[in-house]
């Protein structure tokens, strides 16, 4: 079996749009903090994208989104010298693993996952026409996790059930065929789910309630001005609610001036500060946080071919790792040896006849 010096960590994002602050607090920050501790693998989940955006037009758009996503990775602090970044769809072994794992989970277990219903709803799908691929999304996610035989998966709270399903599939495979896979463990971020600026649910590309990592200072200011707040508070002298208030959730995540945040919270509760001041100070905090990311992004954009080279090299590395994983799976299952010889002979016979 392949020797692993560090424990492996894996995570990925769908290239369906621009990355936002919810992605940062939900997963990217954890990846940055842990890339020295673990052997890290981060993938562009373009196969997962097909569950809700399957057209050729969607696929062509995803290429630019994928490039933008990797730029955001680098700008936020992910180091390609420490972390492997690769394209999910370019790893042939993943398809075979997905098929095997589909045999190890029931339909009832999959349809009971609440996150799938939310994805279908956000994609405006008729419940009666949800594609099989969307129902099987967590199985493909399991293949993503087990392909590099990852030990750690940093996710938001909404994906925790998917990791438990991956553990169940890994456990079942090991019980059937022998110990091939470690049981992956969840690593939740300090802020598992960041609320959207509309206050109606988590920040999401599809819900159009996000502040994107590529937003300039003026755009951030405009979005913060329109943020949902305490709807019962009709004027600045009315005591307001801090708990669950999106403005203060953002302050507590992105404003490093803890004394300022405590002062705003106290005055807000007492009806001694207006939403305008609270939002102005949030705008300053957010732009102070985002400006270094914007500057680093510009520098990386100027290096022609950099992003493509990073993805290419990372994908080649993952292909080698994934081939080793499938080879061990096949051996454990009894699908190697004589069967491989028969398969090779059949391919040679076909080649000779052409």
C-alpha positions in Angstrom: 0.0 0.0 0.0 1.1 3.5 -0.7 2.9 5.2 2.2 1.4 8.5 3.3 3.6 10.8 5.5 1.0 13.3 6.4 -2.8 12.9 6.8 -4.6 13.9 3.6 -7.2 16.6 3.4 -9.6 17.1 0.4 -12.1 19.8 -0.6 -13.6 21.2 -3.7 -15.9 23.8 -5.2 -18.3 23.8 -8.2 -17.4 26.3 -11.0 -20.9 27.6 -11.3 -20.2 31.2 -10.5 -17.9 33.6 -8.6 -16.7 32.7 -5.1 -18.0 34.7 -2.2 -17.4 35.4 1.5 -19.4 32.4 2.4 -16.9 30.2 0.6 -14.1 31.9 2.4 -15.4 31.4 5.9 -17.0 28.0 5.2 -13.9 26.3 3.7 -11.2 28.4 2.2 -9.9 29.8 5.5 -9.7 26.2 6.9 -7.7 25.1 3.8 -5.2 28.0 4.2 -4.8 27.4 7.9 -4.2 23.6 7.4 -2.1 23.4 4.3 1.1 23.1 6.4 -0.3 20.4 8.6 -1.9 18.2 6.0 -1.2 16.9 2.5 -3.9 19.0 0.8 -6.0 18.3 -2.4 -8.4 20.9 -3.7 -10.5 20.2 -6.8 -12.5 22.0 -9.4 -15.8 20.1 -9.1 -17.0 20.4 -12.7 -18.8 17.0 -12.6 -20.8 18.1 -9.7 -21.8 21.2 -11.7 -23.6 19.0 -14.2 -26.2 18.1 -11.5 -27.8 21.5 -11.9 -26.1 23.1 -14.9 -25.8 20.4 -17.6 -25.9 22.3 -20.9 -22.9 22.9 -23.2 -23.3 26.6 -22.5 -22.9 25.9 -18.8 -19.9 23.8 -19.3 -18.2 26.4 -21.5 -18.9 29.1 -18.9 -17.5 26.9 -16.2 -14.0 27.1 -17.7 -13.8 30.8 -16.9 -15.4 30.3 -13.5 -12.8 27.6 -12.7 -10.0 29.9 -13.7 -11.4 32.6 -11.5 -11.8 30.2 -8.7 -8.2 29.1 -8.7 -7.2 32.8 -8.8 -9.3 33.3 -5.7 -7.6 30.3 -4.1 -4.2 31.9 -4.7 -5.3 35.4 -3.7 -6.7 34.2 -0.4 -3.5 32.3 0.4 -3.6 28.7 -0.9 -0.1 27.8 -2.0 0.2 25.5 -5.0 3.6 24.4 -3.7 1.9 23.0 -0.7 -1.5 22.0 -2.0 -2.5 20.1 -5.2 -5.2 21.8 -7.3 -6.8 19.6 -9.9 -9.7 19.2 -12.4 -12.3 16.6 -11.2 -13.5 15.5 -14.6 -10.0 14.7 -15.9 -9.5 11.8 -13.4 -10.8 8.7 -15.1 -10.6 6.6 -11.9 -13.3 8.8 -10.3 -16.0 7.4 -12.7 -15.2 3.8 -11.8 -15.1 4.5 -8.1 -18.5 6.3 -8.3 -20.1 3.3 -10.0 -18.8 0.9 -7.3 -19.9 3.1 -4.5 -23.4 3.4 -6.0 -23.9 -0.2 -5.2 -23.3 0.4 -1.5 -25.9 2.9 -0.6 -29.7 2.8 -0.7 -32.0 5.2 -2.5 -33.9 6.0 0.6 -30.7 7.1 2.4 -29.9 9.5 -0.5 -33.3 11.0 -0.9 -33.5 11.7 2.9 -30.6 14.2 2.8 -32.0 17.7 3.2 -29.1 19.4 1.3 -30.3 17.8 -1.9 -33.8 19.3 -1.6 -32.2 22.7 -1.0 -30.0 22.3 -4.1 -33.0 21.4 -6.2 -35.0 24.3 -4.8 -32.2 26.8 -5.5 -31.9 25.5 -9.0 -35.7 25.9 -9.5 -36.2 22.3 -10.3 -39.6 20.6 -10.3 -39.4 17.9 -7.5 -40.7 15.4 -10.0 -37.9 16.0 -12.5 -34.8 16.0 -10.2 -32.1 14.2 -12.2 -30.5 10.9 -11.0 -27.2 12.7 -10.9 -28.4 15.1 -8.3 -29.7 12.3 -6.1 -26.4 10.6 -6.5 -24.4 13.8 -5.8 -23.3 12.6 -2.3 -22.0 9.3 -3.8 -19.8 11.2 -6.3 -18.7 13.3 -3.4 -17.7 10.1 -1.6 -15.6 9.2 -4.6 -13.9 12.6 -4.4 -13.0 12.1 -0.8 -11.9 8.5 -1.1 -10.0 8.8 -4.3 -7.0 10.3 -2.6 -7.9 8.3 0.5 -8.4 11.5 2.5 -8.5 11.6 6.3 -9.9 15.1 6.8 -12.7 17.0 4.9 -13.3 20.7 5.8 -16.9 21.5 5.1 -19.8 23.7 6.2 -22.5 22.4 8.5 -24.8 21.8 5.6 -22.5 19.2 4.1 -21.7 17.3 7.4 -24.3 14.6 6.5 -22.5 13.9 3.2 -19.3 13.1 5.1 -21.1 10.7 7.3 -22.4 9.0 4.2 -18.8 8.8 2.9 -17.8 7.2 6.1 -20.6 4.6 5.8 -19.6 3.8 2.2 -15.9 3.5 3.2 -16.8 1.3 6.2 -19.0 -1.0 4.0 -16.3 -1.3 1.4 -13.7 -2.2 4.0 -16.1 -4.8 5.6 -16.7 -6.4 2.2 -13.2 -6.4 0.8 -10.6 -5.5 3.4 -9.1 -2.3 4.7 -8.5 0.0 1.8 -9.9 3.3 2.9 -9.5 5.5 6.1 -12.8 6.8 7.5 -12.8 10.5 6.7 -13.5 13.0 9.5 -15.3 16.3 9.3 -13.6 19.5 10.1 -16.2 22.3 10.6 -15.1 25.9 10.2 -15.6 28.4 13.0 -18.4 29.9 10.9 -19.9 26.8 9.2 -22.6 28.8 7.3 -22.5 32.5 6.5 -25.9 34.1 6.2 -26.7 35.9 2.9 -27.1 39.7 2.7 -30.9 39.3 2.3 -31.1 37.5 5.6 -33.2 34.7 4.1 -30.7 31.8 4.1 -27.0 31.0 3.6 -24.9 33.0 1.2 -25.2 31.4 -2.2 -24.4 32.1 -5.8 -27.8 30.7 -6.9 -29.7 32.7 -4.3 -28.1 36.0 -5.5 -27.4 37.1 -1.9 -23.6 37.1 -1.9 -20.7 39.5 -1.6 -18.1 38.1 -4.0 -14.4 38.0 -3.5 -14.0 39.9 -6.7 -16.4 42.8 -5.7 -14.7 46.2 -5.7 -15.0 48.6 -2.8 -17.9 50.5 -4.2 -19.9 47.3 -4.9 -19.3 46.1 -1.3 -20.5 49.5 0.0 -23.7 49.3 -2.1 -24.5 45.7 -1.0 -23.9 46.5 2.7 -26.3 49.5 2.4 -29.0 47.1 1.2 -28.4 44.4 3.8 -31.3 43.0 5.7 -31.4 44.1 9.4 -33.9 44.1 12.3 -37.1 44.7 10.4 -38.9 45.8 13.6 -36.6 48.7 14.1 -38.2 51.7 12.3 -35.7 54.4 13.6 -32.4 54.7 15.3 -33.8 55.4 18.8 -35.7 52.1 18.8 -33.8 49.3 20.6 -32.8 46.6 18.1 -32.0 42.9 18.1 -28.3 41.9 17.7 -28.7 38.1 17.8 -29.3 36.7 14.4 -28.9 40.1 12.8 -26.9 39.7 9.5 -25.1 43.0 10.0 -23.7 41.9 13.4 -23.0 38.4 12.2 -20.8 39.9 9.5 -19.2 42.3 12.1 -18.3 39.4 14.3 -16.7 37.5 11.4 -14.9 40.2 9.6 -14.3 43.1 11.9 -11.1 42.6 13.9 -11.8 45.6 16.2 -13.6 43.7 18.9 -14.1 46.8 21.1 -15.9 48.6 18.2 -18.2 45.6 17.7 -19.1 45.4 21.4 -19.8 49.2 21.4 -22.0 49.0 18.4 -23.9 46.0 19.8 -24.5 47.7 23.1 -25.7 50.9 21.5 -27.9 49.0 19.0 -29.6 47.2 21.9 -30.2 50.5 23.6 -31.5 52.4 20.6 -28.5 54.7 20.5 -27.0 54.0 17.1 -28.6 53.9 13.6 -28.3 51.2 10.9 -26.4 53.7 8.8 -23.4 53.9 11.2 -23.4 50.2 11.8 -23.4 49.5 8.1 -20.7 52.2 7.4 -18.3 50.6 9.8 -19.1 47.1 8.4 -18.3 48.4 4.9 -14.9 49.6 6.2 -14.2 46.3 7.9 -15.1 44.2 4.8 -13.1 46.4 2.4 -10.1 46.3 4.8 -10.4 42.5 4.8 -10.9 42.2 1.0 -8.4 44.7 -0.3 -5.3 42.5 0.2 -7.1 39.7 -1.6 -7.9 42.1 -4.5 -4.3 43.2 -4.8 -2.8 39.7 -4.8 -5.4 38.6 -7.4 -4.2 41.3 -9.7 -0.6 40.2 -9.4 -1.5 36.5 -10.2 -3.7 37.6 -13.2 -0.7 39.2 -14.8 1.2 35.9 -14.9 0.1 34.4 -18.2 -0.5 30.7 -18.2 0.1 30.4 -14.4 -3.4 29.1 -13.6 -3.5 26.6 -16.4 -0.1 25.2 -15.5 -1.1 24.8 -11.8 -4.3 22.9 -12.8 -2.4 20.8 -15.3 0.3 19.7 -12.9 -2.1 19.1 -10.1 -4.3 17.0 -12.3 -1.5 14.8 -13.5 -0.5 14.2 -9.8 -4.1 13.2 -8.9 -4.4 10.9 -11.9 -1.4 8.9 -10.6 -2.8 8.8 -7.0 -6.3 7.8 -8.2 -5.0 5.1 -10.4 -3.2 3.6 -7.4 -6.4 3.7 -5.4 -8.5 2.0 -8.1 -5.8 -0.6 -8.6 -5.9 -1.5 -4.9 -9.8 -1.5 -5.0 -9.8 -3.9 -7.9 -7.3 -6.2 -6.2 -9.3 -6.2 -3.0 -12.5 -6.9 -4.8 -11.1 -9.7 -6.9 -11.4 -7.7 -10.2 -7.7 -7.9 -11.0 -5.4 -10.8 -11.9 -7.0 -13.2 -14.4 -9.7 -10.7 -15.3 -7.1 -8.1 -16.2 -5.4 -10.6 -18.5 -8.7 -11.4 -20.2 -9.5 -7.7 -20.6 -6.0 -7.0 -22.1 -6.3 -10.0 -24.5 -9.7 -8.7 -25.6 -8.3 -5.2 -26.3 -5.4 -6.6 -28.2 -7.8 -8.7 -30.3 -9.9 -5.7 -31.1 -6.8 -3.6 -32.0 -5.6 -6.4 -34.4 -8.9 -6.5 -36.2 -8.9 -2.8 -37.1 
